[in-house]
């Protein structure tokens, strides 16, 4: 009788896991990094290239969670205003799907009274309603034009995500502060990008830029991720513009196209620099730079803790649940 093939192990986040403090989050980061394998062969798209990062963890292939794209639109999952009056920088998320839902920082949703983007990555527990802090990406509308809220096709540009990371990090250092970004700064960046792309929108809507045909066509075909690929270093031309790491390869695969669109949007709108503070670094040295930083933590709106690191050359932010880093992004300063 033939032996049955071994089923891949699945990472199942503990719903009762502790919220890691700084030292625990840093240990989770060290554990993740100790398993990574870096690769020199680039994965190429029209505007962005990637240096793949894979993992040797036994349960790195699959997670027992939904991602936002899979959750939204299902019975049992709903995103809405927090009340009839609404609040610009808050949304209510109801998750009754039976599994946690992973939301990636920079993902955007369309509908309700305004289109918004999520400030931080979150793992929203099942069976709960969670009020989350968001940032408006449509300054010219405050009226509901649809009963449902859907996921935007793209995600926020990487340079805007970097600005939002800095904003959130500063607020994490102050007791009682929400994980908020500078709303006026985000609106200003959106306006500048629309001008660069010579686009006129009635409501200064970032989503119209995210759905721009040049962006969607440039990322229509992206390379397939490697087996056990949990992240990548992103480059525009030869400038290193970001690092993205996930706990499992299925979370990265689900996010890969959107991340590519975010970094590509900066390249299209002239927001990428030909040189960054990481140009002379290797992937290994970047990971070591992050490891040397102080890890600042704060309770996440969902499971686990938000994790923030900052240095003269870069800013980084992620999510730690129990002894695992679920997602971590770091971007060099230009």
C-alpha positions as CSV (number, residue, x, y, z in Angstrom):
1,X,0.0,0.0,0.0
2,X,1.3,3.4,-1.0
3,X,2.0,5.8,1.9
4,X,-0.3,8.7,1.9
5,X,1.4,12.0,1.1
6,X,1.9,14.1,4.2
7,X,-0.6,16.9,4.5
8,X,1.0,20.4,4.6
9,X,0.9,21.9,8.1
10,X,-1.3,24.9,8.6
11,X,-0.6,27.9,10.7
12,X,-3.6,28.5,12.9
13,X,-3.5,31.7,14.9
14,X,-4.5,31.3,18.5
15,X,-7.6,33.4,19.4
16,X,-6.5,33.5,23.0
17,X,-2.8,34.4,22.3
18,X,-1.2,37.1,24.4
19,X,-0.6,40.5,23.0
20,X,3.2,40.5,22.6
21,X,5.2,43.3,24.2
22,X,8.3,44.8,22.6
23,X,10.7,42.0,23.6
24,X,8.3,39.3,22.6
25,X,7.6,40.9,19.3
26,X,11.3,41.3,18.6
27,X,11.8,37.6,19.4
28,X,8.9,36.7,17.0
29,X,10.7,38.8,14.3
30,X,14.0,37.0,15.0
31,X,12.3,33.6,14.8
32,X,10.8,34.5,11.4
33,X,14.0,35.9,10.0
34,X,16.0,32.9,11.1
35,X,13.9,30.8,8.7
36,X,14.1,32.9,5.6
37,X,16.0,32.1,2.4
38,X,16.8,35.0,0.1
39,X,17.0,34.7,-3.7
40,X,18.9,36.8,-6.3
41,X,16.7,36.1,-9.4
42,X,14.3,38.9,-9.8
43,X,10.5,38.6,-10.4
44,X,9.7,41.2,-13.0
45,X,6.7,43.3,-13.8
46,X,6.4,46.4,-15.9
47,X,7.2,49.0,-13.2
48,X,8.4,46.9,-10.3
49,X,10.8,44.0,-9.7
50,X,11.0,41.7,-6.6
51,X,13.7,39.8,-4.9
52,X,11.9,36.7,-3.4
53,X,12.1,35.6,0.2
54,X,11.1,32.1,1.1
55,X,10.7,30.3,4.4
56,X,11.8,27.0,5.8
57,X,9.1,26.9,8.5
58,X,7.1,23.7,8.4
59,X,3.8,25.6,8.6
60,X,4.8,28.4,6.2
61,X,2.6,27.3,3.3
62,X,-0.9,28.0,4.5
63,X,-2.9,29.8,7.2
64,X,-6.3,29.1,8.6
65,X,-7.6,32.7,8.0
66,X,-9.5,34.6,5.4
67,X,-8.0,37.6,3.6
68,X,-10.1,40.7,3.1
69,X,-10.7,39.9,-0.6
70,X,-12.1,36.5,0.3
71,X,-14.2,37.7,3.2
72,X,-15.8,40.8,1.9
73,X,-19.1,40.0,0.2
74,X,-19.7,36.8,2.1
75,X,-22.6,36.4,4.4
76,X,-21.4,36.9,7.9
77,X,-18.8,39.6,7.1
78,X,-19.8,43.3,6.8
79,X,-18.0,46.7,6.8
80,X,-20.1,49.7,7.5
81,X,-20.2,53.2,9.1
82,X,-20.0,53.1,12.9
83,X,-23.4,54.9,13.1
84,X,-26.0,56.6,10.9
85,X,-23.9,59.8,11.2
86,X,-20.6,58.1,10.5
87,X,-17.1,59.1,11.5
88,X,-14.5,60.0,8.9
89,X,-11.7,58.0,10.5
90,X,-13.6,54.9,11.8
91,X,-15.4,51.9,10.3
92,X,-17.2,49.1,11.9
93,X,-16.2,45.5,10.9
94,X,-18.5,42.6,11.8
95,X,-16.8,39.2,11.4
96,X,-19.1,36.2,11.9
97,X,-17.4,33.9,9.4
98,X,-15.9,31.4,11.9
99,X,-12.3,32.4,11.1
100,X,-10.1,35.4,11.7
101,X,-9.9,37.8,8.7
102,X,-6.5,39.3,7.8
103,X,-6.6,43.0,6.7
104,X,-3.4,44.4,5.1
105,X,-2.3,48.0,5.9
106,X,-3.0,50.1,2.8
107,X,-5.8,48.0,1.4
108,X,-8.8,50.3,0.5
109,X,-12.5,49.8,0.6
110,X,-15.1,51.6,-1.6
111,X,-18.6,52.6,-0.5
112,X,-20.3,53.9,2.6
113,X,-20.0,57.7,3.0
114,X,-16.4,57.9,1.8
115,X,-13.8,55.5,0.4
116,X,-11.2,54.6,3.0
117,X,-7.9,52.8,3.6
118,X,-6.8,50.8,6.6
119,X,-4.0,52.3,8.6
120,X,-2.5,49.1,10.0
121,X,-2.5,45.4,9.3
122,X,-5.0,43.5,11.5
123,X,-6.3,40.0,12.2
124,X,-9.9,40.5,13.1
125,X,-11.3,37.7,15.3
126,X,-14.4,35.7,14.5
127,X,-17.6,36.3,16.3
128,X,-16.9,40.0,17.0
129,X,-17.6,43.5,15.9
130,X,-14.5,45.7,15.8
131,X,-14.2,49.5,15.3
132,X,-11.1,50.2,13.3
133,X,-9.3,53.4,12.6
134,X,-9.1,54.3,8.9
135,X,-8.1,57.2,6.7
136,X,-10.3,58.8,4.1
137,X,-9.1,58.7,0.4
138,X,-12.0,60.6,-1.1
139,X,-12.2,64.1,0.3
140,X,-15.1,65.4,-1.8
141,X,-17.9,63.1,-0.7
142,X,-19.8,62.5,2.6
143,X,-22.9,60.6,1.5
144,X,-23.7,57.0,1.2
145,X,-24.1,56.0,-2.5
146,X,-24.1,52.3,-1.9
147,X,-25.4,50.0,0.7
148,X,-22.5,47.6,0.5
149,X,-18.8,48.2,0.9
150,X,-16.4,46.4,-1.5
151,X,-12.7,46.0,-1.7
152,X,-10.9,48.4,-4.0
153,X,-8.9,46.9,-6.9
154,X,-5.6,48.3,-5.8
155,X,-3.9,49.5,-2.7
156,X,-2.3,52.7,-1.5
157,X,1.0,53.8,-3.0
158,X,4.0,52.7,-1.0
159,X,5.2,56.3,-0.3
160,X,1.8,57.1,1.3
161,X,2.0,53.9,3.3
162,X,5.4,55.0,4.6
163,X,4.0,58.4,5.6
164,X,1.2,56.7,7.4
165,X,3.6,54.3,9.2
166,X,5.5,57.3,10.6
167,X,2.2,58.9,11.7
168,X,1.0,55.8,13.4
169,X,4.4,55.2,15.1
170,X,4.4,58.7,16.6
171,X,0.9,58.1,18.0
172,X,1.9,54.8,19.5
173,X,4.4,56.6,21.7
174,X,1.6,58.7,23.3
175,X,-0.8,57.0,25.7
176,X,-4.4,56.9,24.7
177,X,-3.8,57.9,21.1
178,X,-5.5,56.0,18.2
179,X,-3.6,54.4,15.4
180,X,-4.3,57.4,13.2
181,X,-2.6,58.9,10.2
182,X,-2.4,62.6,9.2
183,X,-5.6,62.9,7.2
184,X,-4.7,66.3,5.6
185,X,-1.4,64.9,4.5
186,X,-3.0,61.9,2.8
187,X,-5.5,64.1,1.0
188,X,-2.7,66.3,-0.2
189,X,-0.7,63.4,-1.5
190,X,-3.8,62.1,-3.4
191,X,-4.4,65.5,-4.9
192,X,-0.8,65.8,-6.1
193,X,-0.9,62.3,-7.7
194,X,-4.1,63.1,-9.5
195,X,-2.5,66.3,-10.9
196,X,0.6,64.3,-12.1
197,X,-1.7,61.8,-13.8
198,X,-3.8,64.6,-15.3
199,X,-6.9,63.2,-13.8
200,X,-10.0,65.1,-12.8
201,X,-12.3,63.4,-10.3
202,X,-15.5,64.9,-8.9
203,X,-14.7,63.9,-5.4
204,X,-10.8,63.7,-5.3
205,X,-11.2,59.9,-5.2
206,X,-8.0,57.9,-4.9
207,X,-9.9,54.8,-6.1
208,X,-10.2,56.3,-9.6
209,X,-6.4,56.3,-9.7
210,X,-6.2,52.8,-8.3
211,X,-8.4,51.7,-11.2
212,X,-6.4,53.6,-13.8
213,X,-6.1,51.4,-16.9
214,X,-2.3,51.9,-17.1
215,X,-1.9,50.6,-13.6
216,X,-4.2,47.6,-13.9
217,X,-2.8,46.6,-17.3
218,X,0.8,46.8,-16.0
219,X,0.0,44.3,-13.3
220,X,-2.4,42.1,-15.2
221,X,0.3,39.5,-15.4
222,X,2.7,39.1,-12.5
223,X,5.1,36.3,-11.8
224,X,3.9,33.3,-9.9
225,X,5.3,33.3,-6.3
226,X,7.9,30.7,-5.5
227,X,7.1,27.7,-3.4
228,X,7.0,28.8,0.3
229,X,7.6,32.5,-0.7
230,X,6.5,34.6,2.2
231,X,7.7,38.0,1.0
232,X,10.0,40.1,-1.2
233,X,12.2,43.1,-1.4
234,X,10.6,45.5,-3.9
235,X,12.6,47.6,-6.4
236,X,11.8,50.3,-8.8
237,X,14.5,50.4,-11.5
238,X,17.5,49.5,-9.2
239,X,16.3,51.4,-6.1
240,X,15.1,49.4,-3.1
241,X,11.8,50.8,-2.1
242,X,10.3,48.3,0.3
243,X,10.4,45.0,2.2
244,X,7.2,42.9,2.8
245,X,7.2,39.7,4.9
246,X,4.3,37.5,5.9
247,X,3.8,34.6,8.3
248,X,2.7,32.2,5.5
249,X,3.1,32.0,1.7
250,X,-0.6,32.0,1.0
251,X,-1.0,35.4,2.7
252,X,1.8,36.8,0.6
253,X,0.4,35.2,-2.6
254,X,-3.0,36.8,-1.8
255,X,-1.3,40.2,-1.4
256,X,1.3,40.1,-4.1
257,X,-0.5,41.7,-6.9
258,X,-1.9,44.6,-4.8
259,X,1.5,45.3,-3.3
260,X,3.0,45.4,-6.8
261,X,0.3,47.9,-7.8
262,X,1.1,50.1,-4.7
263,X,4.8,50.2,-5.5
264,X,4.1,50.5,-9.2
265,X,1.8,53.5,-8.6
266,X,4.7,55.4,-7.1
267,X,6.8,54.7,-10.1
268,X,4.0,55.8,-12.5
269,X,3.4,59.1,-10.6
270,X,7.1,60.0,-10.1
271,X,7.1,59.4,-6.4
272,X,9.9,56.8,-6.5
273,X,13.5,58.0,-5.9
274,X,16.4,56.8,-8.1
275,X,18.2,56.3,-4.8
276,X,17.1,55.4,-1.3
277,X,18.9,54.8,2.0
278,X,18.9,51.1,1.3
279,X,20.6,51.1,-2.1
280,X,23.9,49.9,-0.8
281,X,22.4,47.3,1.5
282,X,21.8,43.5,1.0
283,X,18.6,41.8,2.0
284,X,20.5,40.2,4.9
285,X,21.8,43.5,6.1
286,X,18.4,45.1,5.9
287,X,16.9,42.3,8.1
288,X,19.8,42.8,10.5
289,X,19.1,46.6,10.6
290,X,15.6,45.9,11.6
291,X,16.6,43.4,14.2
292,X,18.8,46.0,16.0
293,X,16.0,48.4,16.5
294,X,13.8,48.9,19.5
295,X,10.4,47.3,18.9
296,X,7.5,49.5,20.1
297,X,4.1,47.7,20.6
298,X,0.5,48.6,21.2
299,X,-2.7,46.6,21.3
300,X,-4.1,46.0,17.9
301,X,-7.8,46.6,17.2
302,X,-8.0,42.9,16.5
303,X,-5.8,40.1,17.7
304,X,-2.2,40.7,18.9
305,X,-0.1,43.8,18.9
306,X,0.9,46.4,16.4
307,X,4.7,46.6,16.1
308,X,6.6,49.7,15.1
309,X,10.3,50.2,14.4
310,X,12.0,53.3,13.2
311,X,15.5,54.4,12.4
312,X,17.3,57.1,10.5
313,X,17.3,55.1,7.3
314,X,13.9,53.4,7.4
315,X,10.5,53.0,9.1
316,X,8.7,49.7,9.6
317,X,5.4,48.5,11.0
318,X,3.8,45.1,11.4
319,X,1.4,42.8,13.3
320,X,2.4,40.2,15.9
321,X,0.0,37.6,17.2
322,X,1.3,35.3,19.9
323,X,4.8,34.2,18.9
324,X,4.3,35.0,15.2
325,X,4.8,38.0,13.0
326,X,1.8,37.9,10.7
327,X,2.9,40.8,8.5
328,X,5.8,43.3,8.5
329,X,6.6,46.1,6.1
330,X,9.6,48.3,6.1
331,X,10.5,51.1,3.7
332,X,13.7,53.2,3.3
333,X,13.7,56.9,3.6
334,X,14.6,58.8,0.4
